[in-house]
């Protein structure tokens, strides 16, 4: 089940809100837990068992971790390692087993001996909820949170359907108090509906439309590769992945508010970044924060000299790439960013910050490299990824442009223009200024939200099924 479906919007969501709000406060976590299980099991009922196993392991090991963390740290560490290994082991088994088998089978002595496991599919959202579970165990060991004694509340935290599938990754300590008591009000619910609608429109009206153009341009490039087509591929995918993923995050945050939760922001206008380093402070913030807190800093961060810092960065970016998918393109994508970020750390960041001109150059540098990186991210075939990257500079193309791509550019120019503007904070700022001009204009925002919802629903009903990109991770 996806948010951008009639079943969710007109069936599951209103029914869930009705059940949630008619329940007494003490029963609402139970309602959320059961509803989230139904939501998750709708597409993959078999993998409910996998999730429940992970929840149960972390819940049970939480008691000895909390009990021994001060009295006997070695015992607490043992239970922490057990919890992390069992939960991480589930992720490694389902996500990476066939990848390792396929690559080991390339070694002559193992060729024909090792065979991929048939029917081994990736449980949706396992990369996200595994990290959330690990944050509980680690925070508990550190003393940053208390032991959760209620299995229902802990299960609700892990399986909470608004952010279960594609984040944002919610650290346990950020919502532990909210699991006990959270604010519910008409204003908060309305803010949640507004935020959900914004994300819904971003996903349906912009993200899906850009995805269709990107797919078509891919077929055009395969038949008649030109430099302009390569750049249009980069532009359309760069915008598509932003509106798809940030749209999901907006919807998750909005749904959370409808249920009384506050989740962290996951995007901060990443395409306004002044460098690639700045881009990763703005993109998928919850993932970057998780790796920084639970891997980078424990490894030593930047406290043990520049060589050690570069080593730590290399480890982080290898893991970041591999977390996104069990394929070589994701690993190289992580290495790609490590090299760029190391260069920026070594000397480029200081140069970018010298004046307005160098800051503008840093912005252009970031946009180009991030766009090229998305081609590596999207193409599991490295040959195809390198072909598009080379085409950006005229390598392997039949020319700069063609009649077909010029027509496509003119046809999609309005959508591209709207998308570029919508990826900035300026529309929201303009609306705020207009509303400030006169009290009566305050009605403008709810009218626009209602219009966006109406148009998005019409688009959804007339369109085809389009899952969120990050479902596969």
Secondary structure, 3 states (H helix, E strand, C coil): CCCCCHHHHHHHHHHHHHHHHHCCHHHHHHHHHHHHHHHHHHHHHHHHHHHHHHHHHHHHHHHHHHHHHHHCHHHHHHHHHHHHHHHHHHHHHHHHHHHHHHHHCCCHHHCCCCCCCCCCCCCCCHHHHHHHHHHHHHHHHHCCCCCCCCHHHHHHHHHCCCCCCCCCCCCHHHHHHHHHCCCCCHHHHHHHHHHHHHHHHHHHHHHHHHHHHHHHHHHHHHHCCCHHHHHHHHHHHHHHHHHHHHHHHHHHHHHHHHCCCCCCCCCCCHHHCCCHHHHHHHCCHHHHHHHHHHHHCCCCCCCCCHHHHHHHHHHHHHHHHHHHCCCHHHHHHHHHHHHHHHHHHHHHHHHHCCCHHHHHHHHHHHHHHHHHHHHHHHCCCHHHHHHHHHHCCCCCCCCCCCHHHHHHHHHHHHHHHHHHHHCCCHHHHHHHHHHHHCHHHHHHHHHHHHHHHHHHHHHHHHCCCCCCHHHHC
